Amino acid sequence: MGKRVAVVVGGSVAGLACAHAVAEAGWEVVVVEKAAVPAGGNGTGAGLGLDAQSMEVLARWIPGWGLDAATLPLAVDLNRATDSEAKAARTLTRDEGFNFRAAHWGDLHRRLHEALPAAVTVLWGHQFLSFEAPDGDGDGDDEHGVVATARVLRTGETVEIAGDLLVAADGCTSSIRRRFLPDFNLRYSGYSAWRGVFDFTGKESCTTMSGIRKAYPELGNCLYFDLAYKTHAVLYELPNNRLNWIWYINGAEPVLTGSSVTMKVSDAMVEEMREEAKRVWGPELARLMRETVEPFVNVIYDAGEPTPRLSWAGGRVALVGDAAHATTPHGLRSTNMSVVDARVLGCCLARYCREPCARSRARALAEYEAARLPVVAAQVLHARRLGRLKQGLVVGSHGEVFDARTATEEEVSQLRQSSMPYFSGAPIVE
Ligand SMILES: Cc1cc2nc3c(=O)[nH]c(=O)nc-3n(C[C@H](O)[C@H](O)[C@H](O)COP(=O)(O)OP(=O)(O)OC[C@H]3O[C@@H](n4cnc5c(N)ncnc54)[C@H](O)[C@@H]3O)c2cc1C
């Protein structure tokens, strides 16, 4: 029996995690990624929070992951109410059993890439265009595979890549998902996020850092959420002397160009954000925002409806990562869901590796879908609710709105990260 080949479209976190998992199941993998080169470590992207399950899964693939300095603890999940007039903060809820770790997106991506096994080839600078999955009778018994077409961006040449399985890891605007679910649209959350990473290398004792360490004494161990009236901010420390902040602001949906959810910002917009920060937040956070170089805006979307399926074409196409379940960031789910998608997909493929290809593919993907659909649907919807609560937007059918100033203890307890479905880990199907 020849080696089975998976074509993975997208070489970001979900795509590279799938490459590891599918290779671990004994397959060969070709990753098609339009970016010309892999991410260059700390400089690319911002921060992310990894849960215990993802940390364990990543340690299978990345030598030394979790044992070295690539992550910092986020042991405490803390929600505080900020009084914008008095510039005072009080604790709403504190969970010391949070057990996440903070990492740089770019660092995780680089390490996933460097650790890829020999069975994986990454075609950088290749833009996936389309694919053919010749029709069988759909019962999973046909032996046809898939043929993907991609453009080599450097030369303009078009190439075909044949395989037995196509994995769509092409992000929240996935063209592969669009082919199967043409009516599936992203849903604007009602707010956008200003984001920034403050590099304090050599500046540990500057006024900004001493102020922020005083106002946020548990940085380096704590995920801070500050809630003000109809807005909230997030702050945590990353490895290598960086602070990661996010500030969510309600408003009409901005007009985006292209397929990125990151918006171009003008100097005037940055200045306006910095002035507004002085009004809403304490002086320490406002100063950090002022001194952060090149803050940027992400417009926040999620999957309008949870996707009804994760596989098609008799088990020849699978969706993973943001392509499958775009989510708002409030439950720190995107990367964690992507890592677990990959692991479950790999386990399902490994389970049927001795059966004929077509039948094993169909069974494996049916199991993958059955394991992941309930988890990702529940997590996307819960993250949406968390975001709306923290932004003071209507959450229930009776017009309920969370207001930190008047919230009861029961209402406040909903803010905890541990209220996320499957918080302690999703089923892996080993
Ligand atoms: C450069 C970058 C920086 C990021 N930084 C952060 C961060 O700091 N914090 C955070 O929480 N999340 C970050 N993310 C998002 C994060 O990776 C995802 O939300 C999550 O990990 C799920 O990843 P994904 O692989 O499903 O989607 P994505 O990360 O969006 O990756 C989709 C990939 O598919 C590729 N792709 C899309 N269409 C095509 C095509 N036609 N042909 C070939 N390739 C295609 C894209 O180039 C991209 O690499 C970043 C993503 C990128 C691409």
The ligand as an SDF file (V2000), in Angstrom:
LIG
                    3D

 53 58  0  0  0  0  0  0  0  0999 V2000
    0.5200   36.3640   10.2750 C   0  0  0  0  0  0  0  0  0  0  0  0
   -0.4910   35.9600   11.3200 C   0  0  0  0  0  0  0  0  0  0  0  0
   -0.3580   36.4430   12.6320 C   0  0  0  0  0  0  0  0  0  0  0  0
   -1.2880   36.0760   13.6090 C   0  0  0  0  0  0  0  0  0  0  0  0
   -1.1070   36.5360   14.9010 N   0  0  0  0  0  0  0  0  0  0  0  0
   -1.9610   36.1400   15.8690 C   0  0  0  0  0  0  0  0  0  0  0  0
   -1.7880   36.5550   17.2220 C   0  0  0  0  0  0  0  0  0  0  0  0
   -0.8530   37.2540   17.5320 O   0  0  0  0  0  0  0  0  0  0  0  0
   -2.6680   36.1360   18.1750 N   0  0  0  0  0  0  0  0  0  0  0  0
   -3.7120   35.3150   17.8530 C   0  0  0  0  0  0  0  0  0  0  0  0
   -4.4800   34.9470   18.7450 O   0  0  0  0  0  0  0  0  0  0  0  0
   -3.9240   34.9260   16.5690 N   0  0  0  0  0  0  0  0  0  0  0  0
   -3.0720   35.3080   15.5870 C   0  0  0  0  0  0  0  0  0  0  0  0
   -3.2860   34.8970   14.2900 N   0  0  0  0  0  0  0  0  0  0  0  0
   -4.4910   34.1150   14.0050 C   0  0  0  0  0  0  0  0  0  0  0  0
   -4.3830   32.6890   14.4700 C   0  0  0  0  0  0  0  0  0  0  0  0
   -3.3680   32.0110   13.7800 O   0  0  0  0  0  0  0  0  0  0  0  0
   -5.6730   31.9980   14.2230 C   0  0  0  0  0  0  0  0  0  0  0  0
   -6.7690   32.6950   14.7340 O   0  0  0  0  0  0  0  0  0  0  0  0
   -5.7560   30.6010   14.8260 C   0  0  0  0  0  0  0  0  0  0  0  0
   -4.5370   30.1130   15.2650 O   0  0  0  0  0  0  0  0  0  0  0  0
   -6.2810   29.6640   13.7740 C   0  0  0  0  0  0  0  0  0  0  0  0
   -5.3490   29.5890   12.7510 O   0  0  0  0  0  0  0  0  0  0  0  0
   -5.6780   29.1680   11.2920 P   0  0  0  0  0  0  0  0  0  0  0  0
   -4.4220   28.5100   10.8220 O   0  0  0  0  0  0  0  0  0  0  0  0
   -6.9430   28.4120   11.2150 O   0  0  0  0  0  0  0  0  0  0  0  0
   -5.9750   30.5320   10.5210 O   0  0  0  0  0  0  0  0  0  0  0  0
   -4.9870   31.6800   10.0770 P   0  0  0  0  0  0  0  0  0  0  0  0
   -3.9570   31.9110   11.0820 O   0  0  0  0  0  0  0  0  0  0  0  0
   -5.8280   32.8140    9.6340 O   0  0  0  0  0  0  0  0  0  0  0  0
   -4.2490   31.0500    8.7870 O   0  0  0  0  0  0  0  0  0  0  0  0
   -4.8070   30.8440    7.5240 C   0  0  0  0  0  0  0  0  0  0  0  0
   -3.6310   30.6230    6.5850 C   0  0  0  0  0  0  0  0  0  0  0  0
   -4.1140   30.2460    5.3110 O   0  0  0  0  0  0  0  0  0  0  0  0
   -3.3750   30.9410    4.3320 C   0  0  0  0  0  0  0  0  0  0  0  0
   -4.2090   31.0370    3.1440 N   0  0  0  0  0  0  0  0  0  0  0  0
   -5.4520   31.6000    3.0280 C   0  0  0  0  0  0  0  0  0  0  0  0
   -5.8940   31.4980    1.7780 N   0  0  0  0  0  0  0  0  0  0  0  0
   -4.9230   30.8580    1.0810 C   0  0  0  0  0  0  0  0  0  0  0  0
   -4.7990   30.4720   -0.2840 C   0  0  0  0  0  0  0  0  0  0  0  0
   -5.7520   30.7110   -1.1920 N   0  0  0  0  0  0  0  0  0  0  0  0
   -3.6640   29.8420   -0.6700 N   0  0  0  0  0  0  0  0  0  0  0  0
   -2.6630   29.5750    0.2340 C   0  0  0  0  0  0  0  0  0  0  0  0
   -2.7250   29.9360    1.5220 N   0  0  0  0  0  0  0  0  0  0  0  0
   -3.8450   30.5530    1.9440 C   0  0  0  0  0  0  0  0  0  0  0  0
   -3.0770   32.3070    4.9700 C   0  0  0  0  0  0  0  0  0  0  0  0
   -1.9870   32.9400    4.3510 O   0  0  0  0  0  0  0  0  0  0  0  0
   -2.7790   31.8720    6.3940 C   0  0  0  0  0  0  0  0  0  0  0  0
   -1.4260   31.5570    6.5820 O   0  0  0  0  0  0  0  0  0  0  0  0
   -2.3830   35.2390   13.2800 C   0  0  0  0  0  0  0  0  0  0  0  0
   -2.5260   34.7450   11.9640 C   0  0  0  0  0  0  0  0  0  0  0  0
   -1.5840   35.0860   10.9910 C   0  0  0  0  0  0  0  0  0  0  0  0
   -1.7450   34.5270    9.5690 C   0  0  0  0  0  0  0  0  0  0  0  0
  1  2  1  0
  2  3  1  0
  2 52  2  0
  3  4  2  0
  4  5  1  0
  4 50  1  0
  5  6  2  0
  6  7  1  0
  6 13  1  0
  7  8  2  0
  7  9  1  0
  9 10  1  0
 10 11  2  0
 10 12  1  0
 12 13  2  0
 13 14  1  0
 14 15  1  0
 14 50  1  0
 15 16  1  0
 16 17  1  0
 16 18  1  0
 18 19  1  0
 18 20  1  0
 20 21  1  0
 20 22  1  0
 22 23  1  0
 23 24  1  0
 24 25  2  0
 24 26  1  0
 24 27  1  0
 27 28  1  0
 28 29  2  0
 28 30  1  0
 28 31  1  0
 31 32  1  0
 32 33  1  0
 33 34  1  0
 33 48  1  0
 34 35  1  0
 35 36  1  0
 35 46  1  0
 36 37  1  0
 36 45  1  0
 37 38  2  0
 38 39  1  0
 39 40  1  0
 39 45  2  0
 40 41  1  0
 40 42  2  0
 42 43  1  0
 43 44  2  0
 44 45  1  0
 46 47  1  0
 46 48  1  0
 48 49  1  0
 50 51  2  0
 51 52  1  0
 52 53  1  0
M  END
$$$$
